[in-house]
Amino acid sequence: MKDEATLKQHTTSEGYASLVTVQNMQPDSDKEIEVEILDNAIYGEIAWVKYSSNYDGKSGDFKLVKENGQWKVTNKEPREKGTF
């Protein structure tokens, strides 16, 4: 299910635009996607979360920033690598 209102609530404006683009490239599916958090690291106002999902069997990472006291997913800078 594509819930853009919830996505917008938990992302920065840059992160939202990027994730909506990726989301719109994915076919609609009734398959329930399971996500497992593998690790996380916090460095002041930046955090990294490593995850795996049953969607494609691969792990990945998200960069988060603290915005108005709330952690939000954002874009990685070009060539920026996460902690993991």
PyRosetta script that sets phi, psi and omega in degrees:
from pyrosetta import init, pose_from_sequence

init()
pose = pose_from_sequence("MKDEATLKQHTTSEGYASLVTVQNMQPDSDKEIEVEILDNAIYGEIAWVKYSSNYDGKSGDFKLVKENGQWKVTNKEPREKGTF")
pose.set_psi(1, 132.6)
pose.set_omega(1, 179.9)
pose.set_phi(2, -95.4)
pose.set_psi(2, 105.6)
pose.set_omega(2, -177.1)
pose.set_phi(3, -111.4)
pose.set_psi(3, 84.0)
pose.set_omega(3, -175.0)
pose.set_phi(4, -66.7)
pose.set_psi(4, -28.9)
pose.set_omega(4, 179.0)
pose.set_phi(5, -65.3)
pose.set_psi(5, -43.5)
pose.set_omega(5, 178.3)
pose.set_phi(6, -68.9)
pose.set_psi(6, -40.6)
pose.set_omega(6, 177.7)
pose.set_phi(7, -58.3)
pose.set_psi(7, -45.1)
pose.set_omega(7, -179.1)
pose.set_phi(8, -63.5)
pose.set_psi(8, -34.8)
pose.set_omega(8, -178.6)
pose.set_phi(9, -66.0)
pose.set_psi(9, -28.6)
pose.set_omega(9, -173.0)
pose.set_phi(10, -112.0)
pose.set_psi(10, 17.3)
pose.set_omega(10, 179.3)
pose.set_phi(11, -134.3)
pose.set_psi(11, 158.4)
pose.set_omega(11, 170.0)
pose.set_phi(12, -75.3)
pose.set_psi(12, 170.1)
pose.set_omega(12, -179.9)
pose.set_phi(13, -62.4)
pose.set_psi(13, -38.0)
pose.set_omega(13, 177.9)
pose.set_phi(14, -67.5)
pose.set_psi(14, -43.3)
pose.set_omega(14, 179.4)
pose.set_phi(15, -64.1)
pose.set_psi(15, -39.4)
pose.set_omega(15, 179.4)
pose.set_phi(16, -62.0)
pose.set_psi(16, -49.0)
pose.set_omega(16, -178.6)
pose.set_phi(17, -59.3)
pose.set_psi(17, -42.5)
pose.set_omega(17, -178.9)
pose.set_phi(18, -67.2)
pose.set_psi(18, -46.2)
pose.set_omega(18, -177.7)
pose.set_phi(19, -69.8)
pose.set_psi(19, -33.1)
pose.set_omega(19, 176.1)
pose.set_phi(20, -64.6)
pose.set_psi(20, -40.4)
pose.set_omega(20, 177.9)
pose.set_phi(21, -60.6)
pose.set_psi(21, -47.3)
pose.set_omega(21, 178.8)
pose.set_phi(22, -64.0)
pose.set_psi(22, -44.3)
pose.set_omega(22, -179.0)
pose.set_phi(23, -60.1)
pose.set_psi(23, -40.2)
pose.set_omega(23, -178.2)
pose.set_phi(24, -72.2)
pose.set_psi(24, -16.7)
pose.set_omega(24, 176.3)
pose.set_phi(25, -82.6)
pose.set_psi(25, -16.7)
pose.set_omega(25, -177.8)
pose.set_phi(26, -85.1)
pose.set_psi(26, 139.3)
pose.set_omega(26, 177.2)
pose.set_phi(27, -68.6)
pose.set_psi(27, 148.6)
pose.set_omega(27, 174.5)
pose.set_phi(28, -64.1)
pose.set_psi(28, 140.8)
pose.set_omega(28, -178.5)
pose.set_phi(29, -149.2)
pose.set_psi(29, 145.8)
pose.set_omega(29, 174.6)
pose.set_phi(30, -89.6)
pose.set_psi(30, -2.8)
pose.set_omega(30, -179.8)
pose.set_phi(31, -64.9)
pose.set_psi(31, 128.5)
pose.set_omega(31, 177.4)
pose.set_phi(32, -79.2)
pose.set_psi(32, 126.1)
pose.set_omega(32, -178.3)
pose.set_phi(33, -94.4)
pose.set_psi(33, 129.2)
pose.set_omega(33, 178.1)
pose.set_phi(34, -105.9)
pose.set_psi(34, 135.3)
pose.set_omega(34, -179.3)
pose.set_phi(35, -122.3)
pose.set_psi(35, 134.7)
pose.set_omega(35, 177.0)
pose.set_phi(36, -119.0)
pose.set_psi(36, 128.2)
pose.set_omega(36, 176.1)
pose.set_phi(37, -81.5)
pose.set_psi(37, 121.2)
pose.set_omega(37, -177.2)
pose.set_phi(38, -94.4)
pose.set_psi(38, -33.7)
pose.set_omega(38, -177.6)
pose.set_phi(39, -166.0)
pose.set_psi(39, 163.4)
pose.set_omega(39, 174.7)
pose.set_phi(40, -153.2)
pose.set_psi(40, 156.5)
pose.set_omega(40, 178.0)
pose.set_phi(41, -148.0)
pose.set_psi(41, 137.4)
pose.set_omega(41, -179.9)
pose.set_phi(42, -120.2)
pose.set_psi(42, 129.8)
pose.set_omega(42, 177.1)
pose.set_phi(43, -127.1)
pose.set_psi(43, 86.1)
pose.set_omega(43, -179.4)
pose.set_phi(44, 65.9)
pose.set_psi(44, -111.9)
pose.set_omega(44, -176.7)
pose.set_phi(45, -97.0)
pose.set_psi(45, 7.2)
pose.set_omega(45, 179.0)
pose.set_phi(46, -123.1)
pose.set_psi(46, 138.2)
pose.set_omega(46, 176.9)
pose.set_phi(47, -134.0)
pose.set_psi(47, 153.0)
pose.set_omega(47, 176.1)
pose.set_phi(48, -124.6)
pose.set_psi(48, 138.0)
pose.set_omega(48, 178.2)
pose.set_phi(49, -127.0)
pose.set_psi(49, 124.4)
pose.set_omega(49, 175.5)
pose.set_phi(50, -97.7)
pose.set_psi(50, 134.0)
pose.set_omega(50, -175.7)
pose.set_phi(51, -139.2)
pose.set_psi(51, 164.3)
pose.set_omega(51, 167.9)
pose.set_phi(52, -133.1)
pose.set_psi(52, 155.3)
pose.set_omega(52, 178.4)
pose.set_phi(53, -142.0)
pose.set_psi(53, 160.8)
pose.set_omega(53, 177.8)
pose.set_phi(54, -83.5)
pose.set_psi(54, 0.4)
pose.set_omega(54, -178.3)
pose.set_phi(55, -64.3)
pose.set_psi(55, -53.3)
pose.set_omega(55, -179.7)
pose.set_phi(56, -127.5)
pose.set_psi(56, 3.3)
pose.set_omega(56, 177.3)
pose.set_phi(57, 75.3)
pose.set_psi(57, 8.8)
pose.set_omega(57, -179.0)
pose.set_phi(58, -108.3)
pose.set_psi(58, 158.3)
pose.set_omega(58, 173.2)
pose.set_phi(59, -98.3)
pose.set_psi(59, 162.7)
pose.set_omega(59, 179.4)
pose.set_phi(60, -156.1)
pose.set_psi(60, -177.8)
pose.set_omega(60, 176.6)
pose.set_phi(61, -139.9)
pose.set_psi(61, 153.8)
pose.set_omega(61, 177.0)
pose.set_phi(62, -120.1)
pose.set_psi(62, 143.1)
pose.set_omega(62, 172.3)
pose.set_phi(63, -100.8)
pose.set_psi(63, 133.8)
pose.set_omega(63, 177.1)
pose.set_phi(64, -122.6)
pose.set_psi(64, 149.1)
pose.set_omega(64, 173.7)
pose.set_phi(65, -127.9)
pose.set_psi(65, 152.5)
pose.set_omega(65, 177.6)
pose.set_phi(66, -86.0)
pose.set_psi(66, 121.0)
pose.set_omega(66, -178.7)
pose.set_phi(67, -128.7)
pose.set_psi(67, 117.3)
pose.set_omega(67, -177.0)
pose.set_phi(68, 53.4)
pose.set_psi(68, 40.8)
pose.set_omega(68, 177.0)
pose.set_phi(69, 78.5)
pose.set_psi(69, 4.9)
pose.set_omega(69, -177.9)
pose.set_phi(70, -123.1)
pose.set_psi(70, 137.0)
pose.set_omega(70, 176.9)
pose.set_phi(71, -75.2)
pose.set_psi(71, 130.3)
pose.set_omega(71, -179.6)
pose.set_phi(72, -134.1)
pose.set_psi(72, 142.3)
pose.set_omega(72, 177.2)
pose.set_phi(73, -69.7)
pose.set_psi(73, 137.6)
pose.set_omega(73, 179.0)
pose.set_phi(74, -137.6)
pose.set_psi(74, 176.5)
pose.set_omega(74, 178.6)
pose.set_phi(75, -79.0)
pose.set_psi(75, 149.6)
pose.set_omega(75, 168.7)
pose.set_phi(76, -82.6)
pose.set_psi(76, 148.7)
pose.set_omega(76, 175.0)
pose.set_phi(77, -70.5)
pose.set_psi(77, 156.9)
pose.set_omega(77, 177.1)
pose.set_phi(78, -54.2)
pose.set_psi(78, 132.2)
pose.set_omega(78, 179.7)
pose.set_phi(79, 65.7)
pose.set_psi(79, 8.4)
pose.set_omega(79, 178.1)
pose.set_phi(80, -76.5)
pose.set_psi(80, 130.9)
pose.set_omega(80, 177.6)
pose.set_phi(81, -108.4)
pose.set_psi(81, 144.3)
pose.set_omega(81, 178.2)
pose.set_phi(82, -73.2)
pose.set_psi(82, -178.0)
pose.set_omega(82, -178.7)
pose.set_phi(83, -70.3)
pose.set_psi(83, -26.6)
pose.set_omega(83, -171.4)
pose.set_phi(84, -96.8)
pose.dump_pdb("model.pdb")
